[in-house]
Amino acid sequence: ATMEVQVYTGSRVPAIAAKSTPAEWTNYADRLRKEALERVILRGEARRWSEFKGRIEWSDTIEGPGYRVRKLRYEVVPGLWTPALLYEPSTFSGKVAAVLNVNGHDPDGNATNYIQERCINLAKRGLLALNVEWFGKGQLDTPGFAHYFINDLDLCGTSGVALHYLSQRRALDILLAHKNADPDRVAVTGLSGGGWQTIFISSLDTRVKLANPVAGYSSFVTRAQVQRNLGDSEQTPSDLATVIDYTHMTAMLAPRPALLTNNATDECCFRSDDTIGPLMSAAMPVYELFGKGDRLRYHINFEPGTHNYLQDNRQAFYEMLREYFFNGSKDFPTADIPSEKEVREAHELYVKLPADNLDFHQIALNLSKSLPRERALPVGKNAAAVWRSAALKRLQQIVRPAEFKATAEMAGEAALRGQDGVRITVWRIKMNGGVWTVPAVELEPRNATATVIVLGDSGRKALFPEVARLLGDGRRVIAIDPFYFGESGIGRYGYLYAMLLEAEGER
């Protein structure tokens, strides 16, 4: 069952279309951005959210040696606020480069040590560094912000991943609204979930001029094969793979500079040997089409090689900034500036949020209030038939039922001990020649009067009491384990493969 779902999902990932000129690629990439946004990300209420001009409120400032930290909060969608920290150099000289720092699954969020150290280093180098809290972490670490709650929004007809995208986009708005921000020198970087945020916003928003995702994503094909890479709901959003894969997203960075950073012995996910090859192979031809093959690079961290964004990975990022934002100037240091003693406690960086701040779950509940309600069926035979036909069509559009040609392959026969005359036949029901296999056990007493198909959450092995009762009533029984249940279960990663099926437009 695991192998079948890996083959099924891996073979349905869209490939990159070959283009022969930079202009052709640019038109293709623009079309992919438009389709991803219109068909997937800004679906339902998210379209109106994308036009919402949320409030930005600044609070106090913390002074540091050569820099300051300004606290702020901004409204992502109506009623949902997120905190952020802007690290500024103490003095400015004209326009400066700016970096959006996005977080991963670190429980401390913006207060995480290595994130603070990177932002401090950037500010000490004269850059603006905006660090935004990620939903479900740091100050937003509440049950209602659990990432799987975005599927509740999907259930209500609105794209859940829109909340992530809009938070990232509005963070870029804030950064670029700074009077000293240079729009030609804007970078995004982050680890793990921050690496995912980096590729997501950088591929979809061309205001980003340099991207450095760190151990945060891989192709959907790689995810299907390497189970630890499967990712959360936001990384595998419903229907995304009907438009683009992460290979497309990487290529869509071209010809902008990009550094793909991964760790050699990563114990979490997106290890370098799993991840880098397919992404580089997919994106490099596009960069070379622009004559900019040297702008797509990768960095493998060996020391410590674990899931990290520590000194070695930071210094690789600084080197990219020096080359592409500072013309390779030796005046821009690439060695990490020791900042451990300047790391602050979470309470020092705390940004007050509204007491009634909405979360994913509350937004989904609000959306559910406008869902269709039960109503009386039309009166009259023809009117009712028309209504049922239209309702069925709508339901099919949502559920997208797959039609398979099923063939039964006998796997064995026997007589059931203790049940005189009951014949057992074991079947493998093959869908479309073996795309899926459903195991079935047929139990047929003499002179059966009817047939009952049985299935259950715990698999068919747990159904014997019910099967015995049905046999006693003279029924022929077929006990099956459809995908996801019993013998057809796929263990701890089952729900993640279900999300991957959703991402590919299946249900």
C-alpha positions, 0 to 999 in steps of 0.5 A, spaced: 500 500 500 505 504 501 509 503 495 502 504 491 501 511 494 508 513 493 508 511 485 501 514 484 503 521 488 510 521 485 507 520 478 502 525 478 507 531 479 507 536 473 513 537 470 516 543 467 515 545 460 521 546 456 522 553 453 527 556 448 528 563 450 528 568 456 522 571 454 518 564 453 520 562 460 518 569 463 511 569 460 510 561 462 513 563 469 508 569 470 502 565 467 504 559 473 504 565 478 497 567 476 494 560 476 497 558 482 494 565 486 488 565 482 486 557 482 489 555 489 492 560 494 487 566 493 481 561 492 474 563 496 474 569 501 482 569 500 481 574 494 477 579 498 483 578 504 488 580 498 485 586 497 485 588 505 489 594 507 491 591 514 493 596 520 500 596 522 502 599 529 509 600 532 510 600 539 517 601 543 524 600 541 530 596 544 537 599 543 543 595 542 550 596 540 550 599 533 543 597 532 536 598 534 530 593 535 523 596 533 517 592 535 511 592 531 504 588 529 500 588 523 494 585 521 494 579 516 487 579 515 481 582 518 482 581 526 488 576 525 494 580 527 502 577 528 508 580 531 514 582 528 521 585 530 525 590 525 532 590 526 535 597 524 542 599 524 543 605 528 545 610 523 543 610 515 546 612 509 541 613 504 538 606 501 540 600 504 539 592 503 533 589 506 532 582 509 525 578 510 527 573 516 522 568 516 521 562 521 520 555 522 518 550 527 522 553 533 517 553 539 520 560 541 519 564 534 522 570 534 526 569 540 530 563 538 537 564 539 540 563 532 534 567 529 536 573 533 543 572 532 542 573 524 538 579 525 543 582 529 549 580 524 545 583 518 543 590 522 550 591 524 552 590 517 548 596 515 542 592 513 534 592 515 532 585 518 525 584 519 523 578 523 516 576 523 512 571 528 510 564 524 503 562 526 503 557 531 510 559 534 512 564 539 507 568 541 502 565 536 503 558 540 496 557 541 491 551 539 487 555 534 494 556 530 496 549 529 498 549 522 493 543 520 487 548 522 488 551 515 485 545 512 478 547 516 478 553 511 479 549 505 473 545 508 469 552 508 471 553 501 477 558 502 484 556 501 488 555 508 495 557 505 492 564 503 493 566 511 501 564 510 502 567 503 498 574 505 502 574 512 509 573 508 506 578 502 504 584 507 511 583 511 514 585 504 510 591 504 512 593 511 519 592 509 519 596 502 515 601 505 521 603 510 524 610 507 531 607 507 529 600 504 532 599 497 527 595 492 533 592 488 536 589 494 531 585 498 532 578 500 528 572 504 531 567 508 529 562 513 530 555 516 525 549 515 518 552 515 522 558 514 525 555 508 518 553 505 516 560 506 522 563 503 521 559 496 513 560 497 514 568 497 520 568 493 517 564 487 511 568 487 513 575 488 518 578 484 520 584 489 524 579 492 531 579 489 535 574 492 533 567 496 536 563 501 531 557 503 535 553 508 532 546 509 525 547 507 522 544 501 523 539 496 520 537 490 513 533 491 516 527 487 522 527 492 516 528 498 513 522 495 519 517 495 522 520 502 517 520 507 520 524 512 520 530 507 512 530 506 511 536 510 505 540 513 498 542 511 501 549 508 507 545 505 502 541 501 496 545 500 490 543 496 491 543 489 497 546 488 500 541 484 495 541 479 499 548 477 506 547 480 511 543 483 517 546 488 521 544 482 517 550 478 518 554 484 525 554 484 526 555 477 521 561 477 527 565 481 531 565 475 535 569 473 535 572 481 540 570 485 538 563 489 542 559 494 539 552 496 542 550 503 541 543 506 544 539 511 548 533 510 546 529 516 539 533 517 535 529 522 529 532 521 528 533 513 530 535 506 537 532 507 542 535 502 542 528 498 535 527 498 533 534 496 538 538 492 539 534 486 532 534 483 531 542 484 538 544 481 537 539 475 530 542 474 532 549 475 539 550 472 537 549 465 532 555 466 538 559 469 542 557 463 537 560 458 538 567 461 546 566 461 546 566 469 547 559 471 552 562 476 547 565 480 543 558 482 548 555 487 547 550 493 551 550 500 551 543 504 553 544 511 557 538 514 559 541 521 554 540 525 550 537 519 544 537 523 537 541 522 540 548 523 542 555 521 548 556 525 554 560 523 557 556 517 550 557 514 549 564 516 556 565 513 554 562 506 548 567 506 553 573 507 557 571 502 551 571 497 549 578 500 556 581 499 557 578 491 550 580 489 548 586 493 555 589 495 558 588 488 563 583 492 566 589 496 571 586 501 568 592 506 562 587 507 564 582 512 562 575 511 565 572 518 559 571 523 560 577 528 559 574 535 552 576 538 551 571 543 551 576 549 546 580 545 540 575 545 534 577 549 529 573 553 522 572 550 519 577 554 523 583 552 521 582 545 514 581 547 509 585 542 502 586 545 497 583 541 489 584 541 486 580 546 480 578 541 486 576 536 483 571 531 486 564 529 486 559 524 480 555 528 476 562 529 477 564 522 474 557 519 468 558 524 466 565 521 467 562 514 462 556 516 457 561 518 456 563 510 456 555 508 449 553 504 444 550 509 439 545 508 433 547 505 426 544 502 427 540 496 423 543 490 416 540 489 414 536 483 417 530 480 421 534 475 423 540 479 426 535 484 430 531 479 433 537 476 435 539 483 438 533 484 442 533 478 445 539 479 446 538 486 450 531 484 454 535 479 456 540 484 458 535 489 462 531 484 466 538 482 468 538 490 469 531 491 472 529 484 470 522 485 475 517 481 473 512 476 477 506 476 476 499 472 476 494 477 479 487 476 479 481 481 485 477 481 484 470 486 489 469 491 486 463 494 480 459 496 479 455 502 473 452 507 471 456 513 473 451 519 467 450 524 462 453 519 459 448 514 459 449 507 462 457 507 467 458 502 472 463 503 475 466 497 481 471 497 481 477 492 486 482 490 481 488 486 486 491 482 484 498 479 486 500 472 491 494 472 494 495 479 494 503 480 491 501 487 490 494 490 484 493 495 484 486 498 478 483 499 475 476 503 469 473 500 465 468 505 459 465 501 455 460 505 450 455 501 444 458 498 446 465 500 440 470 499 443 477 499 450 480 499 453 485 504 460 489 503 463 490 510 469 495 512 471 498 518 476 503 521 480 498 524 480 494 518 476 487 516 480 483 521 476 486 527 469 485 523 469 478 524 463 478 530 459 482 525 461 477 519 459 471 523 452 474 524 451 476 517 453 469 515 448 466 520 443 470 517 445 467 510 448 473 507 454 472 502 459 477 505 465 481 502 470 484 507 474 489 504 480 494 506 480 500 502 485 505 501 487 508 508 484 502 512 486 495 515 491 492 511 491 498 506 494 503 511 500 506 511 502 507 518 504 514 521 505 518 514 498 516 512 495 523 513 501 526 510 500 522 503 492 524 504 494 531 503 499 530 498 493 527 494 489 533 495 495 537 493 495 533 486 487 535 485 485 528 488 480 527 494 
